[in-house]
Amino acid sequence: MIRKIFLGLTALLVALAFTACDTVTDLGEVSLAGSWDSMGALQAETGGLSVFFEHPSPDGTFGGSWRERGTTGQITGTVTGGANNDGQVTFTFQNYRGQDRQFTGRLTNRFEMHGDVTGFTLDRPAVFRFYSTRTTAN
């Protein structure tokens, strides 16, 4: 009897730990798949949040969308100072969890965006990483 109660409590604690981890990763670190060096679009999924960035236009603006647990919204943004190396990037998750959340940061030469997200208290800068899914023919 004690063993069954212990196993039941262990399963409950593991489930709560996974739920807590999901809320901690909100917009903090997202891995993006694709190519965003003015060559194509990007999309990402982590912690229940899916993000899609459209191909940036020549004037540096771009759009996109986000989806989390059946709720969807739009993304708008701008890139200045270079698409790949040390450029400034700002984008807004429109109506994310009831209000607009804005990411402001810099693109790095390691295909990352580092910065802050308004509306969240983060213990370190938010990091969005770009992982290329390009394939080459042999």
C-alpha positions in Angstrom: 0.0 0.0 0.0 2.8 2.4 0.9 4.6 1.5 -2.3 1.5 2.3 -4.4 1.2 5.7 -2.7 4.9 6.5 -3.2 4.8 5.5 -6.9 1.6 7.6 -7.4 3.2 10.7 -5.7 6.4 10.2 -7.7 4.5 10.2 -11.0 2.6 13.4 -9.9 5.9 15.1 -9.0 7.4 14.3 -12.3 4.4 15.6 -14.2 4.5 18.9 -12.1 8.2 19.2 -12.9 7.6 19.0 -16.6 4.8 21.5 -16.4 7.0 23.9 -14.5 9.8 23.5 -17.1 7.3 24.4 -19.8 6.5 27.7 -18.3 10.1 28.6 -17.6 11.0 28.4 -21.3 8.5 31.0 -22.4 10.2 32.8 -25.3 13.5 32.5 -23.4 15.3 30.2 -25.8 13.9 29.1 -29.2 15.7 27.1 -31.8 14.7 28.2 -35.3 14.9 25.9 -38.3 15.6 27.4 -41.7 17.7 30.1 -43.3 17.2 33.8 -42.5 20.1 35.4 -44.4 17.6 37.1 -46.8 17.2 33.7 -48.4 14.1 32.3 -46.9 11.7 31.9 -44.0 12.2 30.4 -40.5 10.0 28.5 -38.1 10.4 27.2 -34.6 8.7 25.2 -32.0 9.5 24.9 -28.3 7.6 24.6 -25.1 4.2 24.6 -26.9 5.1 27.8 -28.8 5.4 27.7 -32.6 6.9 30.7 -34.4 7.1 31.4 -38.2 9.1 34.3 -39.6 8.5 35.2 -43.2 11.2 36.2 -45.7 12.3 39.7 -44.9 11.5 42.4 -47.5 14.2 44.6 -49.0 13.4 47.5 -46.6 14.2 45.2 -43.6 10.6 44.6 -42.4 9.2 41.1 -41.9 6.0 39.5 -40.7 5.1 36.1 -39.3 2.8 34.3 -36.9 2.9 32.5 -33.6 0.8 29.7 -32.2 0.5 28.4 -28.7 -2.0 25.8 -27.5 -4.6 26.6 -30.2 -4.2 30.4 -29.9 -2.6 32.3 -32.8 -1.4 35.8 -33.5 0.8 37.9 -35.8 4.4 38.9 -35.6 5.8 42.1 -37.0 9.4 43.2 -37.0 12.4 45.0 -38.5 16.0 44.2 -39.1 18.6 47.0 -39.6 22.3 47.1 -40.0 22.8 43.7 -41.7 20.8 40.5 -42.0 23.6 38.2 -40.7 26.2 40.0 -38.7 25.6 42.4 -35.8 22.3 43.7 -37.1 19.6 45.2 -34.9 16.3 43.2 -34.7 13.0 44.1 -33.2 9.8 42.1 -33.4 6.5 42.0 -31.7 4.3 39.0 -30.8 0.9 40.7 -31.1 -1.6 39.8 -28.4 0.6 37.1 -26.9 -1.1 36.0 -23.6 -3.3 39.0 -23.8 -0.8 41.7 -24.6 1.9 42.6 -27.1 5.4 41.3 -26.3 8.4 42.9 -28.0 11.8 41.3 -28.5 14.6 43.8 -29.0 18.2 42.6 -29.6 21.0 42.1 -32.0 21.8 39.5 -34.6 25.2 37.9 -34.1 27.7 36.3 -36.5 26.8 33.0 -34.8 23.3 33.1 -36.2 21.7 34.1 -32.9 19.6 36.9 -31.7 20.3 38.1 -28.2 18.1 40.6 -26.4 15.1 41.2 -24.0 11.4 40.5 -24.2 9.1 43.0 -22.7 6.4 41.6 -20.5 8.6 38.8 -19.1 11.0 38.8 -16.3 14.0 36.9 -17.6 17.1 36.0 -15.6 19.3 36.2 -18.7 18.8 37.6 -22.2 16.5 35.8 -24.5 18.3 33.9 -27.2 16.9 32.8 -30.5 19.2 30.5 -32.4 19.1 29.8 -36.2 19.9 26.3 -37.4 20.1 25.9 -41.1 18.1 23.1 -42.7 19.6 23.6 -46.1 20.8 20.5 -47.9 23.3 20.2 -50.7 23.2 17.8 -53.5 26.1 15.4 -53.9 
